[in-house]
Amino acid sequence: MRHPFTGTPARALLAGVLTASAAASAIAPAAAADVLVEDFDLTRTDTFTAPLEGCLPADLIGTATVTEHSTGRVVRTPAAAVVKGVDSYDFRMTFPDGRYVDSGIDEERFTVVFTEPGRITVVSTDSRDERTVHAPDGTPIGTLSIRETYDVVFRDADGDGEPDPGEITVERHRFRLTCG
């Protein structure tokens, strides 16, 4: 689990993008030739306790503070809405023994396409997360690297904005965690 805002990172991103889509859908319907464009720039910070995924003992619980900065654009036409952007994260986790983890490169690029007729949704994400584990004195003692891609296509038959059982037609998830 990358950032435990909700479930897995891919599901968390999907939930966030679907929320952005709801904002896009709230725009008044456009005339046939109209294209509406809206940029977004959002920041939020969460603090939580958890183990560091995969690289330190699972019973070593730290306090993490994650600031997520999302930027992108929503383009809406009468037939579709496209949400494209980047989520950048500033991650810091401290442990009771004084060790801590800082993020280096930590971003997710995403594209989501929602079609109005037929309610077909296509989601594509690509994330890269590089972190350094430090001793209490600040000396680097390890690394954590996460590389993840997630693609899903679903037909939102009930119109709730969520991929329900039987609605997903294509799903591909690749996840690689490396500790050094």
C-alpha angles and dihedrals in degrees: 000000000000106000114355098222088124128345116302122359092251092051091045091052092046090051091050093048092047088053089052088049091055087056089049091049090052088068110103112262110272126232114256094269098038125110117190119202125192127176121209132202114177133167130190135168127208130185121199143149121247143129119270104260113256104330105076130036111294091231092058102097121195137182112248129195115194125184113195119199114190123190130171149101138275116208116190129190128169089265104038150005123220122198116191128171154114130262112204120192133203105200128187126167125182126196130208091248091059098257116130141186127219129189124240114178106004118161144131123209115203142182125187127182121194119188119204102209106059095009095243114170125194119191126185125177135174121186137184123188124180119180136175124216113215134198116236089266092056097257112143109245103168149352139230123202126186124186118181139170126184129183127175136169120193140167108226096217096171096041095233095126092240128107102243127188109289094020098084112091100172129020128169124172126178121182129176125180120187126184122196 
